[in-house]
C-alpha cells in the first residue's frame, strides 16, 4: 500500500493510498482515531460505542521525510512508511510502543453481506431449551443485501510486552500473548473489543460484528467479519490506569451503583414466592448475617408466559406490600427480566402491535428506540412501580444454538454455530451490539422515571461502553469445579482491564451436579451441599467473591444460603460468616473507591500490571490481583481438605504460593507480619482465610460490624489502619447512597494522610455538601510498623481521634 498523497486538514490527516484512503483524527493528545476505507468517502455511521468526539482545539503536526510521514500530537507520534503504509507508534519520549508488520498491517477484503429474508415460507418453532424459551426459524431464504468488508489489523508486538482485555471468556487466559480468541456474544462469553498492553497503550476497535484475535502461528492480528470500513482508536498512557482513563474518555463514565450494591447479594434458582423471599431475608437478620439484596430469578410470571414483566398474583399477591416489607427490613430486590417473550403474554402482544420484535417474532428489537422505550414502559408498569430495586437482564445475547448434547463442540465450530444463529435475526454487522442497546434502554428509561434510585443492571453479556448504563456483567452459567474457579480469576481481570469496571460471577458455580447428556451441566458434586468437597469449594469461592466488585451467590441444583453449609461453631459456616462480615467492614474502603471509578475512571479489580507494570514477573500471574490500591488478593484454587464425594484429602499442605510484587513492603492482613517484595512465599491458607496482603503506604478505612450497607448501629466508629513504609493518602467518600445527586456535587470527602517522615496521621476537614447521618465519630488509628522486616509479627500502635469534620492530626 503506497502513500500517494496526503492532506493535513483541520479535523485530521487524510492519506490517499494505492489501496484506498486513511484518516488519522486526534481525539486527545493521547488518543488517535484511525479509519481506513476503500470507498470514496469515509463512513458516516454514528457509533453506539463511542460517545465522545474529537477535541476541535487540539493541534497536531505533520512532517514529511524521505521514507516516512510523521504524524504527532503532544503525546503520540505515528511514523507511516510511504512505501507500505505500515504504522509505527511512539510515545512522547520517542520509545516504540508497537508497530505494524513492515509490509503494512491494514487489510480490507470486499464481501457480500447476506441477510435472512422472512417470507411466508418461514416456519417458526417454539421450544424450551436449557437456557429458557427459544423460538427458531426454518426454511429461511437468504439474499445479498450490500457490499462490505472483512478487516484485519496486524501488529508486530514488542518483545516481552503482555496484552490483556477482550472481555470475559471461559478459558481462563490471562496474558493474551500466544493465544487466540473468538469474540461473539454467548453464555459464558462477554465481548469487549479492547486490548491494553504493558507497553503503555490500548486499542479500541469500533466494530460490532464477529471478531477474532490471533497471536499464534496464524499471525498477530485483530479481524472483523462485516464492516463498512476499518475503524479503531489507539490510546496511549504511561500506566494502565491512564490507558483505561483514555478508553472511558471515549466510551463514557461508569456511574456509581447504590451503596447497597456493594454489599452481599443472595440468589439461587430460585425463590418461588413472596413469602419465601421475605422469610429468607428474615433468617439472615435473625442470625445476624449481613445482607443487602435478594434475587427473584426466572418464572416470576404467571404459568408459561415467559418474559412477561409482571409477577404471578398467586405467588406474589401484593408486590407493593412485599417491597414495603423488604425495604422495612433493609433489603432490596433484584428481578430477572428477559428479552424474549411468550407470544401469549400481554407484553409480547403489545410489542408485536408496535412492530417491536425481531424476525423470530419473540425477541424484542433493542435496535429500535421505540421498542426499547416500550420495553421499559412494560418493566416500569409491571415491576418498577411496585418498588423493585434492581434488574437482572438475563440472556442479553439472545441467540444461541449449541447448548445441547453430550459433547461440547470445538471452539471454532461453536463460533460458527452460534454466530450463524444470531445472523438470522440480527444484521451480521451488529450481532455483538444487542446487550449494549438493551442496557441503554433500561438505563435511560429508569433515569427518566426517577433520579432517586440508581440503576443496577446485572447482565450476562457486555460490550465496550455498556458500563455507562449502570451494568454489572456476570460470567454466565459456569460449573462447580476447581478448574472453573481457577479460570474465573483471569477471566474477570481481563474484563476489567478493558475499562468496564463491574464484573462478578455465580459464587459456587451455577451447575453443581453432573448430567452426562448435557455438556454444560458439568459440576463435580452430585450431592450438592451435602458433599463436604462442595462445601470446601464454596467457601473458597465465597472468599474470592468477597473481593469482587459485586459480591453475589447464585446457582441451581442446591441451596446457597449461609446456614445450608453448617451451623454456628462449625468450620464452613464460620468461614463464610467471617468473610461476609469482612466484606461489610471494608465498605468504607470499597464505596470510596466506587466514587473513584466514577470520578477518576479508576479500576477496582486490578490485574497486577496495573500497579506493577515495571515488574515483568507479574505479567503472567493470573490468580492474584489488587483490590483497590491496598489489598493483594490471593484466592485458594485447590482443595486441601476434601475431594468430591466428601473423600478426605490426606497430607495436603494448607498453604499457597504467593508472589509479592517488587518495589514495596507487604504486610499480612491477618497478623501484621511484613515481607519484602520481589519474592515468592508459601502463605498460610487454612479454611478460615486466604492469603491477603496490604501494600506499604496504604491507608485502609474499616467500619464496624453492620447488618446492611446503610446500617448506622455501630455509631460510625471507624478504624483506620496505616501500613508504614512510605507516605500515603486515602480519600474517604460519603453520599446519600442511592440518588444521582452526587453528579451535582452533593457528597462529602475527607482526606486521610500518613506522613512517613514526620510520623503523623492527619484527617482533613470534611468537604462537601452531604452531611450524612453521622457527623461526630470516633476514629481509631492503628499504625502497623514492624521493627524487623523478616516476617515477624507486628502489633499496631493505637491512637483515637474524636472527629466532627474539623481537621485533626496525631503524632506517632
N, C-alpha and C positions, 0 to 999 in steps of 0.2 A: 504494500500500500504506500504509494509515493505521495508526499505532500506537494501539491501543485501550486497552491497559493493560500494566503491567509489574510484575514481582516480582523483587526483589533477594534471591535465595536464597543459602545458604552456598556452593553449588557454582557459581554464576554468575547472570547476569542473564537472565531469561526475558521475552520480548516476545510479547504476543498482538496480532496484526495482523488487518486485514481480509482478508488472504490467507494465513493460516497462522501458524505460530509460529517464533520465532527464539530462539537461546540463545547468549550470549557467555560463554565459560568461560576464565578466565585460567589458563594452564599455567605461566607465569612472568610476571614483571613486563614482559617484552618479547615474550611470545607469547600470542596470544589465539586460541582455537578458536571458530569461528562455524558454527553449524548452522541450517539452515532447512528446515522440513518443512510439508507440507500435511496431515499426519496428526495424530491427537490426541496422540500421544506421539513423542518423538524415538527414532530407531533404536537398537537395542542391539547391532548387528553389531560384533564385535571387529575392530579394524583390524589388517591384516597389515603395514602400512607404519609406523604409529606404535607405538612400544613404551613410551613414557613417558606417564604420566598427569599430571593437574594437581597442583600443589603444594597440599595441603589447608590449609596455614597461610597461603597467600597471600591478602592482602586486596585489595579493590577498593572503589571508591566510585561511587555513582550520584547524579546531581543532575538535577532537572527544571527546565528553563527554559520560556519561553513557547512556543518553536517547536522545541526540541530536548531530547533526553535526552543526558546527558553520562556516559559510562562511562569510568572512569580507573583505571589502576594507577600505580605509581611512574614508569613509562617510556612508557606509551602512553595517549592519550586518544582515544576514538571519540565523535564527535558524530553523533547519529542524528536525522534530520529526522522529526518526529512526523507530518507530513502525507504523506510519500512513502516513509519507511523508508530513505532514502539515508544511507549511512555516509560519514563523512569521518574520516581517520586523522591524528593529530598526534603529534609527538614530545614529549619532556619539556620542550622549550623553547617549545612552542606553535606550532611550524612545521608547516605542512601537508605530510604525506608523500604522500598520494594520496587521491582521493575517488571515489565512485560518481557517475554522472550524477544531476542534480538530481531527475529523475523516479523514481530508485531503480535499483539495479544488480542485484538478485537476481530471477531468474525460474525458476519450476518449471512445466514443461509435462507433464501426465499422458500416459502412453503405455502401450500393452500390450506386454509383453515376450514375444516369440515365441521358442520353443525348438524345436530339431530333435528329432524322435522317430524312434528307430532301431528299426523293427519288422522283421518277416520279409521285407518287400518291398525293403529296402535292399540295394543292391549295392555291395560294396567292391572297388575296383580298385587293385592294387599295381603301381607302376611306378618307374622311375628318372628323377628329374629332374636338372636342373643342380646342384641343391643337396642331392643324396643321395636315399635311399629315400623314397618318398611313397606313402601309402595314402589314397585319396579315396573318398568315398561318393556314391552317386547314388540317385534315387528316394526321397528323404527326405520324410517327412511333417512338417509344422510345425503347432504348436498354441500357443494363448495360455497362458502359464504363470502370469503375475501382472501386477499393475499396478506401474508405477514412474514415474520422471520423467526428462525431459531437463532439465539445469540450465544456466543461463547466469549468469555473474558478470561484470558490466561495470564498467569504470573510465573515468574521465577522468584520463589521466596528466598529470603536471605538465610544463609546457613545459621542454624541454631535458634531461629525465631519459632515461637509457638503461636497457634491460632485457636481461637475459641468462638463459640456462638452457634448460629444456625437454628437455635431453638432447643426444645426438649424432645429427645428421641429415646427409644428404649434400649439402645445397645450399650450404653454406658461409656461411650467415647468421651475423652476429656480433651487433651491436646489433639487437634484435628489433623496435624501433620501426618502424612502417610495413610490417611483414611479416605473413605468416600461416603457420601450421604445423599439420599433421595429426599427432596423437600416437597412433600404434599401432605395435606391435612388428613389426619386419620386418628382413630382412637389410639392413644399412646404416642402420637406424633403431633407436636405443636410447632409450626414453622415460623421462624423469624429470620428473614433473609439478610442477616447481618453477620459479618466476621469482624473480630477485633484481634489485634496482633500485639505481642510483647515488643514488637518493633516500634510501637507508638503510633498506630493508625488503625482505622476501621474502614470497612467497605459496606455500603448500604445499597442493595440492589432494588430499584423501584420496579418490581415485576410481581405479578400475582398468578402466574402460570406455574405448572410443574417446573421445578428447578433441580439441578444436580450439582453437587460439589465433588470434585475429584482432586486428590493429591496422591496419586498412586502410579502404577505402570501405564495407565491410560493418559496421564498428563496431570497438570495442576491448573484447574480452571473452575469457574462457575458458569453454568449454562442455563438458559431458559428455553422453554418449549414453544411458546407462542407470544410474540411481542411485535408491536408496530415498529419499535426501534430499540436499541440498547440505551439504557438509562440507569446510571448509578452515581453514587456520591463517594468521594474519597475524603475521609475525616482524619486529621492528624491531632496528636496530643502528646505532651511529654509523659503523661501517665495514663493508664487505662481509664481512670476517673475522668480525665479531660476528654478522652475519646467518647465515652458514654454521654458526657455533657453535650458534646457536639451532635451526637445522634439524637438526643432529646430536643436539642435546638431545632432540628429538622422535623421530628415526629410528634413533639408536644410534651408538655409537663405531665407527670404522673400525679393526679390529685390524691389528697390524703384519704385514707379509709377512716371510718369512725373508730374511736378508741377501742370499742368492744371487739372489733375485728382482729385485734392483735392478741386477744385472749384465747380461750380454748373453745373449739367448735366440735360438738358431739354429733356424730352422724352414724347411720348404718342403713342398710337395705333391709327393712325400712320401718319407721314408726307409722302405724296404720290409723291412728285416731287422735282426736283432740285430747282425750283422757290420757293416753299413753305418753304423748308429748309432755303434758304438764306434770304427770307423775314422775317421769324420768328426771326432769329438772328439780322437782321437789326432793328426790332422793339425793341428788348432788348437794343440794342445800343442807339436807338433814345430816349428811356425812361430813359437812364442812369442806367439800371438794370444790375448788373454783370452777366456774363455767360461765360463758357469756352467750353462747348460741347453740340452739338445737336445730336439726335439719329435717325437713319433710321431703323425702325422696319421692320418686315417681309413683304414679297411680293414686295421687291425692284426689283425682277427679272421680266422677261417677262411672262405675262399671268399666266398659271398654272404650270410653270416649277419650282415647289417648290424646294428650296435648291440650285438652280443654283447660283453660286457665280460671277455673272455679273449683271450689272444694266440694266433695261429696257431702251433701247435707245430712246423711245418716251417720257418718263417722265424724263429721265436723259440723255439728248442728248450729253452732253460733260462733263463726270465725272472729267477729269483733270481740266477743266476750273472751274467747280463747287468747287473743292477742293482749287484751287488757290484763288478764291473769298472768301471762308470761312476763309482760312488762312490770307488773306489780312485784314479781319475784326476781326482777332484774335479769331477765333473759330475753334474747332476741330469737326470731325465727327466720330461717332461710328456706325458701320453697323452690323446688325443682320445676322448671318450665322447659318446654321442648319446642323446636321449630316445626315439627311435623305434627299433623292433626288428623284425627279420625274424621272421615267425610260425614259421619252422622252427628258430629259435635256442632254446637252453635257457633263456636269460634271459626271452624272451618267454613261453615255456610256463609258467614259474614265476610270472611276473607275471599271466598270464591265469588261472591256477588260484586266485589270491588276489583276482580281480576288481579288479586294479590298473591297468586300461587305460582310456583314453578311448574314445569311441564308434567311432573308426576302427579299434579293436582292434589298434593298432600302437604308439601313443604312450602312455607310462606317465602315469598321472594324478597329477601333482605336487600336486594339491589335496587328495589323501588322505594323511594322515600315515603310514598303514600302507604305502602304495605308495612313499613317499619312503624309509621305513626299509628296505623290500625292495630298492629301487634301490641304496641304499648297501651293503647286505649283498652284493649281486652285485658291485659295484665293489671292495669290500674283499676278498672271497674270490678274485676273478679277477685283481686288479691290485695293490691296496694292500699286500696281504700279502707280495708279492714285493719291496717296497721302492720302489714308484713314488712320486715326489715331488710331483707336481702334476697338476691336472686341466685339461683343455681341454673345457669343456662347450659343445660346438658346437650350433648350431641350437636355441638356447633360446627362439626364437619359432617354435614347431614347425609352424606352418601358413602357407603362402604359396601363391599361385595365379597369379602374374604373371611368374615367372622363365622366360619362354619367348617365342619370336617375335622378329622383327627390329626391331620398333618398341616403344619403351618407352611404356606407357600414360601419359596425363596424370596429374598428381598426384591430382586428385580421383577419377579412375577407378581408380587404383591403390589408393587408400584403400578404395573400395567393394568392389573385387575381393578384397582381402586380408582385410579385416575380415569380409566375408561368409563366407569360408572358415573363419576362426577361430571364428565364431559357430556353425558347425555342430557343433563338438566341445566348446566351452567356453561356459559361460553368458555372454551378452553383457555382463553387469555385471563380468566378471572377465577379459576377454581379454588385458589388459595385465599380468596378475599371474603368468603361468606362470614366467618366469625368476626372479622373486623367491623363489617357493616351491621351485623346483628347486635354487637355490643354497642355500637354507636346509637342505634335506635333505643335501646334500654336506657342508656345514659342520658341522652337528650330528652327523652320522654319524662324520666323521673325528675330531672332538673327543671323542666318546665312546670312540673306539678308541685314540687316542694324544694326549697333551699335549706330546709331544716334537717333533712335526713340525707346523709352522704350515700352515694351509690356504692353498693357492694355487689359484684357480679362474678361468681365463681364459674369459670368456663373451661371447657375441655380442649379448646383449640385456641390458637393465638395468631397474631401477625404483627409486624412492625407498626407501631403507632397505636395498637389496641390498648396499651396501658393508659392512654389519656382518657379512657372511658370507665375508669374505676374497676378494672378487671383484675382478678387473680386467676392464673391458669394452673390447673392441676394436671398431673401426668397421665391420667386415664386409668383404665381398668387393669391394673397390674396384678401380679400374682404373689402370694405369700411364700417366699423362699429367700434364703440368704443371698443368692446370686442377684435377685431383683433388688434387694436393699442396697447391695454394693453399687449396682449400676445407677440407681436413682440419684446418688450424690453428684457424680459428674454431670448427669442429665440436667439437674437443677442449676448447677453452676454455669453450664453453657447457656441455659435460658437467660439467666440474669445478666450474663456478660453482654447480651445484645442490647441492653438498655431497658429491657422490660423487667421491672423490679419485683413483681409479686408472683411467686411460684409456690406451689405446695403439692401434696400427694395424699394418697389414702394410707394413713398410718396403719400398718399391719397387713397391707395388701388387700385389694378388692376381692380376688378369688382366693379362698383359703384351702378349699378341698381340691382334689384332682378328679377330672372327668376325662378319661382317655379318648372319648369320642369327640371332644371339643378341644382343639389345640390351645386355646387361650385360657381355659379353665385349668390351670396347672400349678395350683398350690401344693404344698408338701404335707398338709395336715388335715387328714380326713376326720379327725376327732375335734377339730376346731379348738375352742378354749379349754377343752378337757385334756388336750395334749400339752404336756409341760414344755415340749420343744417349741410349740407355737407361743406359749406364754413368754418364753425367753426371747424369741424373735420379736414379739410385740413390744416388750419392754425396751429392747434396743432400738426399735423403730420409733417408739414414743420418745425416747431420749434424743434421737436425731431430730424428730419433729418439733421438739421444744425450741430448736434454733432454726426454724424456717420462718419466712415472712408471715404465713398463716399456719396456725397450729391446729390440725384437724384430723380426726379419726374417721374412717369410713370403710365399709366393705360389706360383702354378702357372706353367706354360709354360717356365720357365727356372731354372737353379740359382741359389742365393743365397749360397753360401759366399764368404768374402772373396777367396780366390785365384781365383775364377771371373772376377774383374774385372781381372786382370793379375797381375804378379809383383812382388816387392820391387824398389824403384827406379823402378817405373812410376807415373805420377801418380794413377791411380784407386786402385790398391792402397794406395799410401802415404797418400792422403787418408782412406780407410776405416780403415786401421790406426791412423792418428793419432787419429781421433775415438773409436775403440774404446778406445785407451789412455786418452784423456781421461776417458771415462765412468768407468773404473775408478779413476783418480786422484781423481775427485770423490766417490767412495763415502763417505769420512768426512763430507762435507757432506750428501750425499743421505740416508744412513742416519740421521744425526742429525735431519734434517727429517722422515723417516718416523716417528720417535718423536713429533715434534710433531704430526703428523697424528693419531696416537692420543691423545696426552695433551691437546693444546690444540685439537683439531679444526681443525688448520691445513689450508691448501690449497697443494700443491706447485706445480702448473701454474696460473699466475695470470694471468688477464686483467688488463691494465694498470690498470683502475679499482680493482682490489683494493688497490693501493698508491698510486694517484694519482687518487682519486675527485674531488679538488678541481681537477684539471686536465682540463677538458672536451675538450681536444684528443685525449685518449686514448680517448674513448668509442667511436669508430668505427674504431680501429686493431685489426684482427683478425689481422694477420700478424706481430705482435710480442707477447712476453709475458715475464713474470718467471718464472724457475725458482727458486723459493725467494726469500728476501729480497734476495739479492745479484746474481743474474745476469739481465741483459736479453738475451733470445734473439731473433735476427732471421734466420729461415730465408731461404735464397735460393730463390725460386719461379719463376724464369725461366731458360731456357737461355742460356748465354753462349758455349759452345764448339761444340756440335754439335746439329743437328736430327735428326729421325727419319731412319733410313737412313744414319747416320754422315755426313750432309752438314755440312761445316764452316760455322760462322756467322762472318762477317767483320764487323769493325768494332763488335762489341757491347761496351759498357762492362762492365768487371769490377767493378762497384760496385752497391750497392743503397741506396735511400733509407731512412734510419732517423730516427725521431723520438725524441729523448732527453727523457723527461718532465721537466716543470718541477719545481723545488724541490730539485734535487740536482745535485751534480757527478758526472760519469760518466767512468770510466776504460776505455780499450780493454783488453780482457783480454789481447790478444796482445803489445802493445808498451808498455802503461802510459800512453799519452797520455791527457790529461784534457780534458774538454769540459764547458762549462756546459750545464745542462738548459734545456728550453724552446725548443730549436731542432731543425731538420731538417738532417741532414748526409748527404753522399754517402760511404758507408763502403766501404772496400776489401773485395772479396769474391771473391778468386781461388779456384780449385777447392779448394785446400788448406784453406780456412777459411770460416767465415761470420762476419758481424759479431756480436761478443759483447762486452757492456759490463758493468761492475761498478759498483754504486752506492756512492758515498762513504759511509763509516761501516761498510762491510761487513768482516767477518772471514771469510775463506774458507779452511777447512782442506783441504789437498790431500795425498793419500797418495803412496806410491812406486809404481814400476812393478810390477804384480802380474798374475797369470795367472787368478785367480778371486777371488771375494769374500772367502773366508776365508784367502787366501794371506798368510802372515806372513814371507815370504822377504826382504821389504825391511826387516826388523828394527823395524818400527813407526815408522820415521822419518817425521815429519810436517812438512810445510811449511805455515805459517800466513801467508797473505797478509793484510795490513792495508791498507785503502784509506782514507787520511786525508781529512779534510774535516769530519768530525764524529765524536763518540764513538759507539762501537758495542759489541755483545757477541754472542757465539755460544756455545751450549751443546753441547759435543761429547758424543755418546751412544755407549755400548758395551754389548753384552749377549752372550749365548751364540749369537745369530744364528738360532736355529731352534726354540726351545721357547716355551711360553706363560708361562715363569717371570717375564717382565717384568710380567705382570699382578699378580704378587705382590710386586713391588718389587725383583726381582733384576736390577739393572742398575747402571751407573755413569755419572755425569755429571761433566763438567769444564767449568767456566765460563771462557771466554776473553773478556777485556775490553780495549778500547782507550780510553784517556782522552785526548781531543784536547788539552785544556788543559794537562795535565801531561806529555804526550807519553810516556806509559808504557803498556806492554803487560803485563797480568797474567794468569797462569794460576792458576786457583783450585785448592784442594785437591780431589782426586778423591773424589767422594762416591758411596756406594752399596755394594752387596754383591757386585757382579760384579768380579772381579779381571782376568779375561781372560788371554790368552796373553802379553801384553806389559805389563810393569809398570815397565820402565825404557826410556825412549825419548828420542831427540833431537828437539827441536822447533826448526826453522829458521824464524825470524820474518823476513818480508820486508815492509818498510814502503814503500808507494808514496805519495809526497807531492811532486808536481811544484811547482816554484817559480813556474812561469808557466802559467796556466790558459788556454792558447791553442792547445792541440793539440800541444805539444812532447812529445817522448818523456821517459819517466821511468825511470831505473834505480833499482831498490829499494835501500834501506839494509837490510843483513842483520845479524842477531844470532842466536845459538844459545842454547838452554836445554837442560840435561840434566834431564829431568822424571821423577820417581819417584813422583808422586802427591801431593807436598807443594807448597803454594802457592809461586809464584815470580813475579818481576817483573823487567822490563828497561826501561831508560830510553833514549829516542832523543834 
